[in-house]
Amino acid sequence: MTSSQTTPPQAPDRIYRSPAGIAGGVALILMGAWLGGDAVVNGDGRTPWTVLAALLLVVPLVVAFTIRPAVFGNEERLRVRNPFRDITLPWGAVAGFRSGYSNEVLVETGAKYQLWSIPVSLRGRRKAQRQQLRAAKGGRTPTGASGLPVTEPRAPGDQAMDELRELHDTRAAAESSRGEVTTRWAYEIIAPAAVGAVLLVFLIALG
């Protein structure tokens, strides 16, 4: 008699993105589509082609720096999606995290990668401190994003970094968290932007 072994389902990713960045990116794209569409429809001569080339250059860059950035963390690895690269880091290869003017993940080899989707927000920290003060005056215990009590004010970016540090601390020694760091260039962003840049330079050179 043989027994079959089933693999337990993998825990879903924790996803960290910047709502403000996404909203800003969508607004810029809509504005560009409105202005660019008008120029394409009503423009004369090479103007429509120049505008299309400019949009082909600018839109991927807007997407890269606003909508695309994200950080995905599960029990085995951390995946960082930055404007032009995807970096996959098994927890065993992560040395730690650092928060300064930006949030970064440090690798055992000495490399470091910025976490674009988790910005450092001094305004967010000040807001969290004000909430803490109001809660203290009202005799209430402040809670974090998960609803659990917190002992000190934490901005959303700082809370995200705390969660990533906790994941790293608990999973770094696991056998399933071993492996090499891999990177992939975001050619779906780079290629159209490069084509748009070449076309724009060519059209401008034609005068």
MDAnalysis code that builds the backbone (N, CA, C; Angstrom):
import MDAnalysis as mda
import numpy as np

u = mda.Universe.empty(621, n_residues=207, atom_resindex=np.repeat(np.arange(207), 3), trajectory=True)
u.add_TopologyAttr("name", ["N", "CA", "C"] * 207)
u.add_TopologyAttr("resid", np.arange(1, 208))
u.add_TopologyAttr("resname", ["MET", "THR", "SER", "SER", "GLN", "THR", "THR", "PRO", "PRO", "GLN", "ALA", "PRO", "ASP", "ARG", "ILE", "TYR", "ARG", "SER", "PRO", "ALA", "GLY", "ILE", "ALA", "GLY", "GLY", "VAL", "ALA", "LEU", "ILE", "LEU", "MET", "GLY", "ALA", "TRP", "LEU", "GLY", "GLY", "ASP", "ALA", "VAL", "VAL", "ASN", "GLY", "ASP", "GLY", "ARG", "THR", "PRO", "TRP", "THR", "VAL", "LEU", "ALA", "ALA", "LEU", "LEU", "LEU", "VAL", "VAL", "PRO", "LEU", "VAL", "VAL", "ALA", "PHE", "THR", "ILE", "ARG", "PRO", "ALA", "VAL", "PHE", "GLY", "ASN", "GLU", "GLU", "ARG", "LEU", "ARG", "VAL", "ARG", "ASN", "PRO", "PHE", "ARG", "ASP", "ILE", "THR", "LEU", "PRO", "TRP", "GLY", "ALA", "VAL", "ALA", "GLY", "PHE", "ARG", "SER", "GLY", "TYR", "SER", "ASN", "GLU", "VAL", "LEU", "VAL", "GLU", "THR", "GLY", "ALA", "LYS", "TYR", "GLN", "LEU", "TRP", "SER", "ILE", "PRO", "VAL", "SER", "LEU", "ARG", "GLY", "ARG", "ARG", "LYS", "ALA", "GLN", "ARG", "GLN", "GLN", "LEU", "ARG", "ALA", "ALA", "LYS", "GLY", "GLY", "ARG", "THR", "PRO", "THR", "GLY", "ALA", "SER", "GLY", "LEU", "PRO", "VAL", "THR", "GLU", "PRO", "ARG", "ALA", "PRO", "GLY", "ASP", "GLN", "ALA", "MET", "ASP", "GLU", "LEU", "ARG", "GLU", "LEU", "HIS", "ASP", "THR", "ARG", "ALA", "ALA", "ALA", "GLU", "SER", "SER", "ARG", "GLY", "GLU", "VAL", "THR", "THR", "ARG", "TRP", "ALA", "TYR", "GLU", "ILE", "ILE", "ALA", "PRO", "ALA", "ALA", "VAL", "GLY", "ALA", "VAL", "LEU", "LEU", "VAL", "PHE", "LEU", "ILE", "ALA", "LEU", "GLY"])
u.atoms.positions = np.array([
    [0.856, -1.197, 0.000],
    [0.000, 0.000, 0.000],
    [0.887, 1.242, 0.000],
    [0.605, 2.148, -0.881],
    [1.402, 3.359, -0.975],
    [0.595, 4.533, -0.489],
    [1.285, 5.455, 0.125],
    [0.622, 6.660, 0.628],
    [1.090, 7.848, -0.188],
    [0.179, 8.664, -0.554],
    [0.532, 9.855, -1.342],
    [0.798, 11.015, -0.396],
    [1.785, 11.832, -0.762],
    [2.148, 12.989, 0.029],
    [1.639, 14.239, -0.684],
    [0.994, 15.064, 0.042],
    [0.489, 16.311, -0.527],
    [1.314, 17.477, 0.001],
    [1.614, 18.402, -0.884],
    [2.378, 19.579, -0.497],
    [1.434, 20.620, 0.067],
    [1.712, 21.107, 1.287],
    [0.821, 22.113, 1.863],
    [0.814, 23.378, 1.020],
    [-0.325, 24.038, 0.933],
    [-0.388, 25.249, 0.115],
    [0.533, 26.329, 0.662],
    [1.169, 27.043, -0.265],
    [2.078, 28.101, 0.128],
    [1.292, 29.321, 0.586],
    [1.782, 29.957, 1.648],
    [1.110, 31.146, 2.161],
    [1.137, 32.241, 1.104],
    [0.052, 33.007, 0.975],
    [0.027, 34.070, -0.038],
    [1.040, 35.159, 0.288],
    [1.430, 35.870, -0.751],
    [2.374, 36.972, -0.578],
    [1.753, 38.107, 0.217],
    [2.571, 38.725, 1.041],
    [2.227, 40.041, 1.572],
    [2.712, 41.045, 0.535],
    [1.834, 41.934, 0.118],
    [2.155, 42.861, -0.959],
    [2.204, 44.278, -0.401],
    [3.295, 44.980, -0.717],
    [3.488, 46.348, -0.246],
    [3.645, 47.257, -1.465],
    [2.711, 48.211, -1.599],
    [2.750, 49.162, -2.699],
    [2.444, 50.553, -2.146],
    [2.692, 51.560, -2.970],
    [2.445, 52.939, -2.564],
    [1.158, 53.435, -3.211],
    [0.064, 53.544, -2.444],
    [-1.193, 54.048, -3.024],
    [-1.039, 55.444, -3.624],
    [-0.258, 56.305, -2.963],
    [-0.062, 57.658, -3.489],
    [0.667, 57.621, -4.822],
    [1.675, 56.743, -4.933],
    [2.409, 56.629, -6.185],
    [1.530, 56.126, -7.309],
    [0.704, 55.134, -7.019],
    [-0.191, 54.583, -8.035],
    [-1.192, 55.640, -8.490],
    [-1.784, 56.363, -7.538],
    [-2.756, 57.400, -7.887],
    [-2.111, 58.490, -8.735],
    [-0.901, 58.886, -8.362],
    [-0.203, 59.905, -9.147],
    [0.120, 59.427, -10.545],
    [0.539, 58.160, -10.666],
    [0.859, 57.615, -11.981],
    [-0.356, 57.546, -12.883],
    [-1.474, 57.088, -12.344],
    [-2.708, 57.017, -13.139],
    [-3.133, 58.417, -13.592],
    [-3.032, 59.403, -12.693],
    [-3.405, 60.770, -13.048],
    [-2.514, 61.309, -14.173],
    [-1.211, 61.045, -14.097],
    [-0.297, 61.515, -15.141],
    [-0.589, 60.850, -16.482],
    [-0.885, 59.560, -16.460],
    [-1.177, 58.853, -17.709],
    [-2.464, 59.374, -18.337],
    [-3.489, 59.602, -17.523],
    [-4.746, 60.134, -18.052],
    [-4.547, 61.532, -18.626],
    [-3.758, 62.345, -17.947],
    [-3.489, 63.686, -18.452],
    [-2.715, 63.619, -19.763],
    [-1.715, 62.738, -19.824],
    [-0.942, 62.586, -21.052],
    [-1.793, 62.083, -22.208],
    [-2.705, 61.143, -21.908],
    [-3.581, 60.625, -22.953],
    [-4.513, 61.714, -23.475],
    [-5.000, 62.562, -22.569],
    [-5.909, 63.637, -22.978],
    [-5.180, 64.666, -23.849],
    [-4.033, 65.163, -23.356],
    [-3.289, 66.177, -24.111],
    [-2.695, 65.589, -25.387],
    [-2.119, 64.371, -25.252],
    [-1.517, 63.750, -26.425],
    [-2.546, 63.393, -27.481],
    [-3.720, 62.899, -27.048],
    [-4.768, 62.561, -28.003],
    [-5.234, 63.772, -28.785],
    [-5.352, 64.897, -28.107],
    [-5.756, 66.128, -28.792],
    [-4.713, 66.541, -29.821],
    [-3.417, 66.423, -29.455],
    [-2.357, 66.801, -30.387],
    [-2.303, 65.862, -31.582],
    [-2.550, 64.571, -31.367],
    [-2.528, 63.605, -32.466],
    [-3.674, 63.858, -33.434],
    [-4.857, 64.177, -32.894],
    [-6.040, 64.374, -33.742],
    [-5.980, 65.712, -34.484],
    [-5.534, 66.750, -33.791],
    [-5.599, 68.093, -34.365],
    [-4.262, 68.631, -34.836],
    [-3.168, 67.894, -34.601],
    [-1.861, 68.388, -34.978],
    [-1.621, 68.334, -36.480],
    [-0.674, 69.155, -36.942],
    [-0.309, 69.207, -38.362],
    [1.079, 68.637, -38.580],
    [1.356, 68.234, -39.802],
    [2.681, 67.786, -40.195],
    [3.150, 66.588, -39.390],
    [4.375, 66.731, -38.852],
    [4.949, 65.633, -38.067],
    [4.567, 65.700, -36.597],
    [3.746, 66.677, -36.217],
    [3.379, 66.824, -34.803],
    [2.742, 65.565, -34.215],
    [1.755, 64.952, -34.905],
    [1.176, 63.734, -34.313],
    [2.197, 62.630, -34.073],
    [3.129, 62.452, -35.017],
    [4.138, 61.404, -34.852],
    [5.108, 61.737, -33.730],
    [5.441, 63.018, -33.609],
    [6.332, 63.433, -32.522],
    [5.668, 63.208, -31.166],
    [4.386, 63.525, -31.081],
    [3.661, 63.320, -29.825],
    [3.566, 61.831, -29.495],
    [3.284, 61.004, -30.500],
    [3.207, 59.561, -30.258],
    [4.548, 59.011, -29.777],
    [5.646, 59.481, -30.379],
    [6.974, 59.036, -29.938],
    [7.245, 59.470, -28.506],
    [6.828, 60.706, -28.188],
    [7.029, 61.198, -26.816],
    [6.219, 60.368, -25.818],
    [4.979, 60.023, -26.183],
    [4.161, 59.196, -25.294],
    [4.762, 57.810, -25.133],
    [5.305, 57.258, -26.241],
    [5.929, 55.938, -26.160],
    [7.135, 55.953, -25.227],
    [7.795, 57.092, -25.117],
    [8.925, 57.232, -24.193],
    [8.454, 57.485, -22.763],
    [7.513, 58.410, -22.600],
    [7.159, 58.903, -21.264],
    [6.262, 57.933, -20.504],
    [5.257, 57.353, -21.169],
    [4.294, 56.506, -20.461],
    [4.971, 55.326, -19.758],
    [5.875, 54.562, -20.429],
    [6.547, 53.474, -19.699],
    [7.351, 53.965, -18.501],
    [7.950, 55.162, -18.610],
    [8.722, 55.689, -17.485],
    [7.809, 56.063, -16.316],
    [6.639, 56.637, -16.638],
    [5.683, 56.953, -15.573],
    [5.222, 55.676, -14.886],
    [4.906, 54.658, -15.686],
    [4.498, 53.368, -15.114],
    [5.620, 52.795, -14.247],
    [6.855, 52.894, -14.725],
    [7.996, 52.302, -14.023],
    [8.183, 52.893, -12.633],
    [8.005, 54.208, -12.520],
    [8.318, 54.863, -11.252],
    [7.112, 55.052, -10.336],
    [5.901, 54.767, -10.819],
    [4.723, 55.009, -9.986],
    [3.870, 53.759, -9.770],
    [3.485, 53.089, -10.852],
    [2.560, 51.967, -10.759],
    [3.278, 50.636, -10.561],
    [4.405, 50.461, -11.214],
    [5.090, 49.170, -11.199],
    [5.703, 48.781, -9.854],
    [6.344, 49.682, -9.095],
    [7.052, 49.261, -7.877],
    [6.163, 48.520, -6.886],
    [6.666, 47.420, -6.368],
    [5.953, 46.623, -5.366],
    [6.951, 45.710, -4.675],
    [6.623, 45.296, -3.471],
    [7.418, 44.328, -2.723],
    [6.493, 43.178, -2.324],
    [6.933, 41.955, -2.603],
    [6.158, 40.760, -2.299],
    [6.963, 39.896, -1.326],
    [6.364, 39.534, -0.206],
    [7.058, 38.703, 0.770],
    [6.217, 37.515, 1.181],
    [6.817, 36.324, 1.172],
    [6.135, 35.154, 1.715],
    [7.115, 34.391, 2.599],
    [6.810, 33.155, 2.926],
    [7.619, 32.411, 3.882],
    [8.946, 31.944, 3.296],
    [9.119, 32.023, 1.985],
    [10.336, 31.526, 1.362],
    [11.243, 32.617, 0.826],
    [10.658, 33.692, 0.349],
    [11.502, 34.683, -0.313],
    [10.870, 36.059, -0.315],
    [11.693, 37.029, -0.655],
    [11.282, 38.410, -0.841],
    [11.500, 38.751, -2.311],
    [10.460, 39.310, -2.937],
    [10.610, 39.731, -4.337],
    [10.385, 41.224, -4.416],
    [11.380, 41.923, -4.955],
    [11.355, 43.381, -5.048],
    [11.164, 43.763, -6.515],
    [10.087, 44.462, -6.804],
    [9.830, 44.928, -8.165],
    [10.085, 46.424, -8.201],
    [11.249, 46.803, -8.689],
    [11.657, 48.190, -8.791],
    [11.383, 48.702, -10.209],
    [11.635, 49.976, -10.490],
    [11.283, 50.518, -11.806],
    [11.814, 49.714, -12.992],
    [13.062, 49.264, -12.942],
    [13.642, 48.611, -14.112],
    [14.146, 47.192, -13.846],
    [13.979, 46.693, -12.624],
    [14.467, 45.343, -12.311],
    [13.535, 44.628, -11.351],
    [13.515, 43.310, -11.463],
    [12.873, 42.434, -10.477],
    [13.980, 41.673, -9.767],
    [13.989, 41.726, -8.436],
    [15.011, 41.049, -7.649],
    [14.324, 40.048, -6.734],
    [14.715, 38.784, -6.823],
    [14.178, 37.736, -5.967],
    [15.247, 37.331, -4.965],
    [14.931, 37.458, -3.679],
    [15.897, 37.209, -2.617],
    [15.336, 36.166, -1.656],
    [15.859, 34.939, -1.661],
    [15.482, 33.984, -0.603],
    [15.853, 34.574, 0.753],
    [15.039, 34.290, 1.756],
    [15.294, 34.895, 3.066],
    [16.675, 34.547, 3.603],
    [17.182, 33.375, 3.243],
    [18.505, 33.003, 3.723],
    [19.619, 33.857, 3.159],
    [19.353, 34.559, 2.036],
    [20.369, 35.418, 1.426],
    [20.282, 36.856, 1.904],
    [19.241, 37.177, 2.685],
    [19.037, 38.550, 3.167],
    [19.806, 38.760, 4.463],
    [20.600, 39.834, 4.508],
    [21.357, 40.149, 5.717],
    [20.561, 41.026, 6.671],
    [19.633, 41.814, 6.142],
    [18.835, 42.683, 6.994],
    [18.224, 43.813, 6.190],
    [17.676, 44.766, 6.906],
    [17.031, 45.918, 6.284],
    [17.584, 47.191, 6.899],
    [17.538, 48.271, 6.111],
    [18.043, 49.553, 6.607],
    [17.097, 50.660, 6.160],
    [16.778, 51.541, 7.096],
    [15.910, 52.680, 6.805],
    [16.674, 53.963, 7.073],
    [16.858, 54.751, 6.032],
    [17.496, 56.054, 6.160],
    [16.675, 57.058, 5.386],
    [17.287, 57.626, 4.340],
    [16.509, 58.464, 3.430],
    [15.636, 57.602, 2.523],
    [15.955, 56.313, 2.434],
    [15.134, 55.349, 1.706],
    [15.189, 54.024, 2.460],
    [14.245, 53.136, 2.157],
    [14.249, 51.800, 2.746],
    [14.990, 50.844, 1.815],
    [15.884, 50.036, 2.388],
    [16.722, 49.156, 1.590],
    [16.760, 47.758, 2.200],
    [16.958, 46.756, 1.347],
    [17.216, 45.401, 1.802],
    [18.690, 45.112, 1.535],
    [19.372, 44.549, 2.525],
    [20.803, 44.255, 2.434],
    [20.993, 42.765, 2.218],
    [21.950, 42.418, 1.370],
    [22.210, 41.027, 1.003],
    [23.517, 40.579, 1.635],
    [23.621, 39.270, 1.907],
    [24.813, 38.709, 2.540],
    [26.080, 39.006, 1.743],
    [25.967, 39.130, 0.417],
    [27.138, 39.390, -0.431],
    [27.626, 40.825, -0.348],
    [26.869, 41.690, 0.318],
    [27.226, 43.103, 0.414],
    [26.398, 44.002, -0.489],
    [25.619, 43.426, -1.380],
    [24.770, 44.227, -2.255],
    [23.590, 44.789, -1.465],
    [22.973, 45.804, -2.009],
    [21.782, 46.388, -1.390],
    [20.832, 46.831, -2.494],
    [19.542, 46.765, -2.201],
    [18.517, 47.135, -3.168],
    [17.500, 48.035, -2.494],
    [17.174, 49.126, -3.158],
    [16.186, 50.055, -2.617],
    [14.787, 49.492, -2.799],
    [13.939, 49.705, -1.803],
    [12.541, 49.281, -1.861],
    [11.705, 50.482, -2.294],
    [11.516, 50.621, -3.614],
    [10.855, 51.800, -4.161],
    [9.413, 51.929, -3.668],
    [8.737, 50.804, -3.459],
    [7.312, 50.868, -3.119],
    [7.059, 51.130, -1.638],
    [8.135, 51.186, -0.832],
    [7.978, 51.483, 0.602],
    [8.823, 52.720, 0.911],
    [8.313, 53.898, 0.563],
    [9.107, 55.106, 0.789],
    [9.166, 55.488, 2.255],
    [10.214, 56.190, 2.605],
    [10.326, 56.769, 3.952],
    [9.533, 58.068, 3.953],
    [8.563, 58.165, 4.847],
    [7.688, 59.337, 4.897],
    [7.793, 60.020, 6.255],
    [8.472, 61.168, 6.295],
    [8.533, 61.929, 7.540],
    [7.146, 62.467, 7.906],
    [6.356, 62.790, 6.887],
    [4.994, 63.251, 7.144],
    [4.164, 62.141, 7.786],
    [4.336, 60.897, 7.292],
    [3.617, 59.773, 7.879],
    [4.019, 59.536, 9.321],
    [5.297, 59.727, 9.624],
    [5.752, 59.546, 11.003],
    [5.167, 60.614, 11.920],
    [5.119, 61.851, 11.420],
    [4.533, 62.917, 12.242],
    [3.043, 62.661, 12.480],
    [2.338, 62.158, 11.436],
    [0.915, 61.845, 11.585],
    [0.707, 60.748, 12.623],
    [1.571, 59.711, 12.589],
    [1.464, 58.626, 13.561],
    [1.720, 59.132, 14.972],
    [2.653, 60.066, 15.112],
    [2.934, 60.615, 16.437],
    [1.746, 61.415, 16.967],
    [1.088, 62.156, 16.068],
    [-0.089, 62.923, 16.505],
    [-1.206, 61.982, 16.934],
    [-1.394, 60.876, 16.199],
    [-2.407, 59.898, 16.577],
    [-2.094, 59.280, 17.935],
    [-0.815, 59.030, 18.172],
    [-0.406, 58.466, 19.459],
    [-0.712, 59.435, 20.598],
    [-0.436, 60.712, 20.362],
    [-0.689, 61.709, 21.404],
    [-2.177, 61.845, 21.684],
    [-2.998, 61.830, 20.612],
    [-4.442, 61.939, 20.820],
    [-4.986, 60.723, 21.566],
    [-4.461, 59.538, 21.219],
    [-4.909, 58.320, 21.900],
    [-4.515, 58.348, 23.375],
    [-3.307, 58.862, 23.655],
    [-2.853, 58.924, 25.044],
    [-3.705, 59.890, 25.862],
    [-4.061, 61.036, 25.273],
    [-4.890, 62.009, 25.983],
    [-6.287, 61.459, 26.249],
    [-6.793, 60.631, 25.318],
    [-8.129, 60.078, 25.487],
    [-8.152, 58.806, 26.296],
    [-6.996, 58.350, 26.761],
    [-6.940, 57.132, 27.552],
    [-7.124, 55.876, 26.745],
    [-6.924, 55.935, 25.412],
    [-7.090, 54.771, 24.551],
    [-5.723, 54.196, 24.177],
    [-5.719, 52.917, 23.877],
    [-4.494, 52.261, 23.412],
    [-4.482, 52.260, 21.893],
    [-3.486, 52.887, 21.244],
    [-3.453, 52.936, 19.785],
    [-3.234, 51.547, 19.199],
    [-3.768, 51.348, 18.004],
    [-3.627, 50.067, 17.312],
    [-2.952, 50.275, 15.973],
    [-2.313, 49.219, 15.476],
    [-1.660, 49.253, 14.181],
    [-2.602, 48.866, 13.068],
    [-2.029, 48.631, 11.874],
    [-2.846, 48.311, 10.703],
    [-3.601, 46.994, 10.889],
    [-3.038, 46.072, 11.675],
    [-3.678, 44.776, 11.884],
    [-4.727, 44.806, 12.988],
    [-4.859, 45.950, 13.680],
    [-5.824, 46.060, 14.769],
    [-5.248, 45.701, 16.120],
    [-3.987, 45.256, 16.164],
    [-3.355, 44.904, 17.430],
    [-2.784, 46.143, 18.105],
    [-2.728, 46.148, 19.443],
    [-2.179, 47.312, 20.138],
    [-0.713, 47.541, 19.794],
    [-0.316, 48.800, 19.704],
    [1.072, 49.150, 19.478],
    [1.533, 50.042, 20.620],
    [2.815, 49.972, 20.925],
    [3.342, 50.717, 22.055],
    [3.979, 52.031, 21.632],
    [4.184, 52.237, 20.319],
    [4.746, 53.481, 19.844],
    [4.186, 53.781, 18.462],
    [4.144, 55.057, 18.076],
    [3.582, 55.412, 16.775],
    [4.452, 54.870, 15.636],
    [3.802, 54.358, 14.604],
    [4.507, 53.820, 13.458],
    [3.832, 54.290, 12.176],
    [4.594, 54.888, 11.285],
    [4.089, 55.261, 9.974],
    [3.882, 53.995, 9.147],
    [3.023, 54.043, 8.116],
    [2.783, 52.842, 7.305],
    [4.054, 52.221, 6.747],
    [4.987, 53.042, 6.276],
    [6.240, 52.505, 5.751],
    [7.054, 51.801, 6.820],
    [7.070, 52.364, 8.016],
    [7.798, 51.742, 9.121],
    [7.134, 50.434, 9.546],
    [5.790, 50.399, 9.527],
    [5.090, 49.162, 9.848],
    [5.433, 48.065, 8.836],
    [5.488, 48.445, 7.554],
    [5.828, 47.470, 6.518],
    [7.238, 46.919, 6.738],
    [8.179, 47.790, 7.080],
    [9.542, 47.333, 7.324],
    [9.604, 46.430, 8.548],
    [8.817, 46.734, 9.578],
    [8.763, 45.876, 10.762],
    [8.283, 44.475, 10.386],
    [7.254, 44.399, 9.536],
    [6.735, 43.099, 9.118],
    [7.769, 42.321, 8.307],
    [8.492, 43.000, 7.429],
    [9.522, 42.326, 6.636],
    [10.664, 41.842, 7.527],
    [11.047, 42.625, 8.505],
    [12.099, 42.190, 9.441],
    [11.647, 40.967, 10.231],
    [10.374, 40.957, 10.624],
    [9.855, 39.805, 11.361],
    [9.859, 38.547, 10.484],
    [9.441, 38.692, 9.229],
    [9.475, 37.558, 8.305],
    [10.895, 37.038, 8.141],
    [11.836, 37.956, 7.987],
    [13.238, 37.552, 7.816],
    [13.749, 36.830, 9.059],
    [13.451, 37.366, 10.231],
    [13.952, 36.767, 11.463],
    [13.409, 35.352, 11.672],
    [12.157, 35.131, 11.272],
    [11.540, 33.821, 11.516],
    [11.815, 32.809, 10.417],
    [12.168, 33.260, 9.209],
    [12.280, 32.339, 8.088],
    [13.687, 32.220, 7.519],
    [14.642, 33.035, 7.949],
    [15.976, 33.028, 7.342],
    [16.682, 31.694, 7.482],
    [16.461, 30.978, 8.592],
    [17.165, 29.717, 8.834],
    [16.462, 28.507, 8.246],
    [15.280, 28.685, 7.662],
    [14.519, 27.554, 7.127],
    [15.185, 26.989, 5.865],
    [15.092, 25.685, 5.691],
    [15.692, 25.038, 4.523],
    [15.071, 25.548, 3.233],
    [13.770, 25.807, 3.239],
    [13.096, 26.274, 2.031],
    [13.434, 27.713, 1.677],
    [14.133, 28.425, 2.577],
    [14.478, 29.826, 2.333],
    [15.886, 29.999, 1.796],
    [16.521, 28.900, 1.422],
    [17.881, 28.983, 0.887],
    [17.840, 29.142, -0.625],
    [18.901, 29.717, -1.173],
    [18.984, 29.893, -2.614],
    [19.795, 31.127, -2.973],
    [19.890, 31.378, -4.261],
    [20.669, 32.505, -4.764],
    [19.750, 33.674, -5.106],
    [20.325, 34.858, -5.020],
    [19.613, 36.064, -5.436],
    [19.585, 36.116, -6.962],
    [18.417, 36.356, -7.521],
    [18.295, 36.463, -8.979],
    [17.692, 37.815, -9.337],
    [18.099, 38.338, -10.481],
    [17.580, 39.614, -10.962],
    [17.121, 39.470, -12.408],
    [16.139, 40.251, -12.775],
    [15.626, 40.268, -14.136],
    [15.339, 41.702, -14.537],
    [15.861, 42.097, -15.696],
    [15.584, 43.438, -16.196],
    [14.159, 43.511, -16.733],
    [13.501, 44.630, -16.513],
    [12.115, 44.819, -16.950],
    [12.111, 45.309, -18.398],
    [12.328, 44.381, -19.326],
    [12.392, 44.756, -20.740],
    [11.047, 45.268, -21.245],
    [9.946, 44.887, -20.594],
    [8.639, 45.392, -21.004],
    [8.518, 46.895, -20.747],
    [9.379, 47.428, -19.896],
    [9.448, 48.868, -19.655],
    [10.555, 49.490, -20.494],
    [11.717, 48.853, -20.496],
    [12.898, 49.419, -21.145],
    [12.739, 49.482, -22.659],
    [12.208, 48.425, -23.272],
    [12.144, 48.353, -24.738],
    [11.273, 49.455, -25.339],
    [10.004, 49.620, -24.926],
    [9.207, 50.689, -25.538],
    [9.756, 52.082, -25.260],
    [10.309, 52.288, -24.052],
    [10.884, 53.598, -23.750],
    [12.074, 53.878, -24.651],
    [12.907, 52.867, -24.909],
    [14.065, 53.046, -25.788],
    [13.620, 53.334, -27.217],
    [12.621, 52.604, -27.686],
    [12.099, 52.846, -29.041],
    [11.530, 54.262, -29.145],
    [10.778, 54.677, -28.146],
    [10.228, 56.025, -28.155],
    [11.314, 57.087, -28.165],
    [12.396, 56.863, -27.404],
    [13.497, 57.827, -27.367],
    [14.178, 57.938, -28.727],
    [14.418, 56.807, -29.372],
    [15.059, 56.810, -30.697],
    [14.178, 57.522, -31.722],
    [12.895, 57.201, -31.731],
    [11.982, 57.844, -32.679],
    [11.886, 59.343, -32.433],
    [11.849, 59.727, -31.153],
    [11.745, 61.151, -30.832],
    [12.981, 61.909, -31.300],
    [14.150, 61.350, -31.057],
    [15.393, 62.001, -31.517],
    [15.409, 62.096, -33.042],
    [14.979, 61.025, -33.722],
    [14.967, 61.020, -35.179],
    [14.023, 62.093, -35.733],
    [12.818, 62.197, -35.160],
    [11.852, 63.175, -35.641],
    [12.302, 64.609, -35.368],
    [12.925, 64.825, -34.200],
    [13.435, 66.158, -33.880],
    [14.574, 66.524, -34.826],
    [15.432, 65.539, -35.163],
    [16.551, 65.796, -36.075],
    [16.070, 66.168, -37.475],
    [14.927, 65.611, -37.884],
    [14.373, 65.937, -39.192],
    [13.894, 67.390, -39.266],
    [13.661, 67.955, -38.080],
    [13.221, 69.353, -38.032],
    [11.756, 69.470, -38.364],
])
